[in-house]
Every structure is written in C-alpha cells, then in structure tokens.
Amino acid sequence: MSDIPPRPSSDLTHDHVFLGDDHRRNERRTWLVIALTATMMVAEIAAGTIYGSMALVADGWHMSTHAGAMLITALAYLFARRNARNPRFTFGTGKLGDLAGFASAIVLVLIALLIGWESLLRLLNPVNISFPQAISVAVLGLIVNLVSAWLLRGGHFHDHHAHDHHAHDHGRHRDHNLRAAYLHVLADALTSLLAIVALTAGSMFGWIWLDPMMGIVGALVIARWSWGLIRDAGAVLLDYIPPDENLPEKIRAAIETDGDRITDLHVWRLGPGHHGAIVSLATRAPKSPSQYRSKLAHIHQLSHLTIEVEPLPA
C-alpha cells in the first residue's frame, strides 16, 4: 500500500511523481537492514572491547554510524513518498534520494577517517587480543553484513523497468539513496572480512600489528567508495549531464528535422529513471507542441517535457 496522495482528477493535469519504480520496496528493506545492523553493532562493540580486537571494535563502531547513516536513507524514502505530490516541490521529491546519498557519503568519509585514526593509534600502541572469541564475533558480523547487502543490492545498479538497454545507461537509473545504504553495509562487510583475516593471521603467527593495519586498509577502501558516491550524487544535485549521457543528442536527433532547429535545450535528472527537459525550437513551419512530444515519445527516460515553439518568418 502506498502513502502517496492521489492525483487530482483532471485531463489537463499530470504527475510530478518521479520516485524510482522500487521506491517502496527499497524503503522496507532499508528499515530491515537498520534493525539487523543495530543488533549486530551492539554485539561487536561489546565483544571487541572484552576481547581486545581493534578491528572488531572499529567494525562495531562504524557499524553504529552506518546504522545512523542508513536512517538518513530510510527517512529520505519516507519523506519523498509522503510529499511526492506536494506542490511546493516544483519537480517532485525524486532528487531527495540523491541529497540523502550525498549526505550519507560524507558520513562514510568521516567513518573512514575515524577507523584510520583509531587503527593508527592501535598500531603504535598494540594490545593483547583474545583471538578465538574475536574471530567468532567477526564471522557473525560478516554474515549479517552479507545478508544486508543482499537485501539492498536489488535496486543498486539500475532500474529494472528501464526501456533503454544500452549498458552505459544503467548508471542513469541508479538510486543513489539505496546505493548509499548498500555501500554502508558493504563497508561493514569489508571491515568484518579484514578483521577475520587479521585475527586469523595474528592467532597463527603472532602478528598483532596486522589487526590495526587491516583497519587502515579498510579505511582507505571505504574512503574510495565514498568519493564515488559523492561525485555521482553531487553531479545529480547540480544538474550535471555526464559525458556519456546521450539524452540531449537523442532529443536533437528526433526534433531537428524538416527545418526545425533547437535554440535552447535543458536536460536534467528528476529522480531514478526520470528526466526532465525544456526544449525551445525555431521553425518556419510550426507544429503543435503535442506533435513535437510525439517525436520524443520513444525516449522513455523523459518524464517531464516542456516544448517552446518560436515561429520564424516564412
């Protein structure tokens, strides 16, 4: 059941609902992952403190911040859905996911810095570790993280209902809000895996230094992932058209026939799988806006289209 308010009844009105096709499903799964993460973070922080594993404590603490960051994801889904037809949002709430994803990516950077700093301190001041107990909890944490990643992965790469099947189009339908949650649990899984490797090697060879070293490696990888999300979500917020985004070229190819010429063109993303466009054209044989719309009907990513026609003297 959707909480999106009904559309006003009129043949002359149209929707400004630009949410992803799997918005409600992604919202439910995010809340479930938050519950799993919150439960596991308590266990890992307690076990890491008791058994002396910096990698385990780091995993638990950054898991707690991930739970908070994923709360941003869940609340963004909730707010976007409930305000989908709020007329105060000129082009709907589809971009709220990109804003939440950008904010979550900043949190992810801070998490990476925290893990790196704490690991560096532990590298300089090593402590004894209770390896068997710490390994068992790290394995449990990895299992929870992998289950969470599986729950969130469905909508991470592309919109399953996209009509443009070019491989490079997949990123255009990406839900950056879900991607942020996915990267958070993936970072959890990476840290758990590195903790298991470090603790196992430490128990076998006495390499206590490997535990905080793995924390530093994990911090660097997480920082790299977060940068990718900051770049992509930030580009959407700034209405940046990526170099491989061919919507402008498609629009020009469809419109600029029979002497019609586009004089001004604006294309931007409204939400996952949705784009808006303002097309201004000049022509000596003007047609109705509906005829130009029909020329663009095959471009399914265009969810909101404004046509301006300027007649030229014959």
Sequence and secondary structure as in RCSB ss.txt:
>XXXX:A:sequence
MSDIPPRPSSDLTHDHVFLGDDHRRNERRTWLVIALTATMMVAEIAAGTIYGSMALVADGWHMSTHAGAMLITAL
AYLFARRNARNPRFTFGTGKLGDLAGFASAIVLVLIALLIGWESLLRLLNPVNISFPQAISVAVLGLIVNLVSAW
LLRGGHFHDHHAHDHHAHDHGRHRDHNLRAAYLHVLADALTSLLAIVALTAGSMFGWIWLDPMMGIVGALVIARW
SWGLIRDAGAVLLDYIPPDENLPEKIRAAIETDGDRITDLHVWRLGPGHHGAIVSLATRAPKSPSQYRSKLAHIH
QLSHLTIEVEPLPA
>XXXX:A:secstr
          TT        TTHHHHHHHHHHHHHHHHHHHHHHHHHHHHHT HHHHHHHHHHHHHHHHHHHHHH
HHHHHHHTTT TTSTT STTHHHHHHHHHHHHHHHHHHHHHHHHHHHHHS     HHHHHHHHHHHHHHHHHHHH
HHHTTTS  TT S   GGGGGGG  HHHHHHHHHHHHHHHHHHHHHHHHHHHHHH  TTHHHHHHHHHHHHHHHH
HHHHHHHHHHHHTT   TT  HHHHHHHHHS TT EEEEEEEEEEETTEEEEEEEEEESS   HHHHHHHTTT T
TEEEEEEEEEE   
